[in-house]
């Protein structure tokens, strides 16, 4: 029985993307840098969390968002309004954090790091109830 459980666990580990496992908790490592160290933004943004991004992917991202306990809660894309006005497609946005529970879309007039008007496309990896903990 024990061998069967170990074998099943190994199959699950091999089936999961290796990258997703390495980013479940902050800091994600690899090419990701804390956004507040790159631009003048607070370390924690209420409703969003603590952000990390690979600087080479700016301005769109993906940004990895963590709660105050360092748990990955969402993957965020910041898509410039001009790209939407040009009707550019947004098919198959990767969700490096794993399965997506729900999606939110927010307009932002601009902020340090992404100064032009854009939309935040938030791929939540947690339930709506768990999302509420990021607001505080």
C-alpha positions as CSV (number, residue, x, y, z in Angstrom):
1,X,0.0,0.0,0.0
2,X,2.8,2.4,1.0
3,X,4.6,1.7,-2.3
4,X,1.4,2.4,-4.3
5,X,1.0,5.8,-2.5
6,X,4.6,6.8,-3.2
7,X,4.2,5.8,-6.8
8,X,1.0,7.8,-7.1
9,X,2.7,10.8,-5.5
10,X,5.6,10.5,-8.0
11,X,3.1,10.4,-10.9
12,X,1.4,13.5,-9.7
13,X,4.7,15.4,-9.2
14,X,5.8,14.4,-12.7
15,X,2.5,15.4,-14.2
16,X,2.6,18.9,-12.7
17,X,4.6,21.6,-14.5
18,X,7.9,22.0,-12.8
19,X,7.7,25.7,-12.9
20,X,4.3,25.9,-11.2
21,X,5.7,24.1,-8.1
22,X,8.6,26.5,-7.8
23,X,6.3,29.6,-7.6
24,X,3.7,28.5,-5.2
25,X,5.3,30.5,-2.4
26,X,7.1,33.9,-2.4
27,X,9.7,34.6,-3.5
28,X,9.3,32.8,-6.8
29,X,13.0,32.9,-7.7
30,X,14.3,32.5,-11.3
31,X,13.9,35.6,-13.4
32,X,11.2,37.1,-11.2
33,X,11.9,40.3,-9.2
34,X,9.7,42.0,-6.6
35,X,7.9,44.8,-8.4
36,X,8.3,47.2,-5.4
37,X,12.1,46.8,-5.8
38,X,11.8,47.8,-9.5
39,X,9.4,50.7,-9.4
40,X,8.0,53.1,-6.7
41,X,5.1,51.0,-5.5
42,X,4.2,49.7,-2.0
43,X,5.3,46.2,-1.2
44,X,1.7,45.1,-0.6
45,X,-1.1,46.4,-2.8
46,X,-4.6,45.9,-1.2
47,X,-6.7,43.7,-3.5
48,X,-3.7,42.6,-5.5
49,X,-1.0,41.5,-3.0
50,X,2.8,41.4,-3.3
51,X,3.8,41.4,-7.0
52,X,6.7,39.7,-8.8
53,X,7.5,40.0,-12.5
54,X,10.2,38.9,-14.9
55,X,11.4,42.4,-16.1
56,X,11.8,41.1,-19.6
57,X,8.0,40.6,-19.9
58,X,7.0,44.2,-19.0
59,X,4.6,45.9,-19.4
60,X,2.2,43.0,-19.9
61,X,3.6,40.4,-17.5
62,X,2.6,37.8,-16.2
63,X,2.9,39.3,-12.7
64,X,2.7,36.7,-9.9
65,X,0.6,38.0,-6.9
66,X,1.1,36.7,-3.4
67,X,-0.9,37.2,-0.2
68,X,0.8,38.4,3.1
69,X,1.6,34.8,4.0
70,X,3.6,34.4,0.7
71,X,1.0,32.1,-1.0
72,X,0.4,32.6,-4.7
73,X,-3.1,33.9,-5.2
74,X,-3.2,35.1,-8.8
75,X,-1.4,35.7,-12.1
76,X,-2.0,39.2,-13.5
77,X,-1.6,40.6,-17.0
78,X,-1.5,44.4,-17.5
79,X,-2.6,44.9,-21.1
80,X,-2.3,48.5,-22.5
81,X,-5.6,50.0,-23.6
82,X,-4.0,50.8,-27.0
83,X,-3.5,47.1,-27.6
84,X,-7.2,46.5,-26.9
85,X,-8.2,49.4,-29.1
86,X,-6.2,47.8,-32.0
87,X,-8.2,44.7,-31.3
88,X,-5.1,42.6,-30.6
89,X,-6.0,39.0,-29.5
90,X,-5.4,37.7,-26.0
91,X,-5.9,34.0,-26.5
92,X,-4.3,31.4,-24.2
93,X,-2.8,33.7,-21.5
94,X,-0.5,31.3,-19.6
95,X,-1.3,30.8,-15.9
96,X,2.0,29.7,-14.5
97,X,0.5,29.5,-11.0
98,X,-1.7,26.5,-12.0
99,X,-5.5,26.1,-12.3
100,X,-7.6,29.2,-12.6
101,X,-10.7,29.4,-10.3
102,X,-12.1,32.7,-11.7
103,X,-11.1,35.8,-13.7
104,X,-11.4,39.5,-12.9
105,X,-10.9,42.5,-15.2
106,X,-10.0,46.0,-13.9
107,X,-9.3,49.3,-15.7
108,X,-6.3,51.2,-14.4
109,X,-5.3,54.7,-15.6
110,X,-1.6,54.0,-15.1
111,X,0.8,53.6,-12.3
112,X,4.6,53.3,-11.8
113,X,6.0,50.5,-14.0
114,X,2.9,50.6,-16.4
115,X,2.2,54.4,-16.7
116,X,-0.2,54.1,-19.7
117,X,-3.9,53.3,-19.3
118,X,-4.4,49.5,-19.2
119,X,-6.5,46.7,-18.0
120,X,-5.6,44.2,-15.2
121,X,-6.6,40.7,-16.2
122,X,-6.5,38.7,-13.0
123,X,-6.4,34.9,-13.2
124,X,-7.3,33.9,-9.6
125,X,-5.8,30.6,-8.4
126,X,-7.9,30.8,-5.2
127,X,-11.7,30.9,-4.6
128,X,-13.6,34.2,-4.4
129,X,-13.8,33.6,-0.6
130,X,-10.0,33.3,-0.4
131,X,-9.6,36.3,-2.7
132,X,-11.0,38.5,0.1
133,X,-8.0,37.9,2.2
134,X,-5.8,39.7,-0.4
135,X,-7.9,42.9,0.2
136,X,-6.5,43.4,3.7
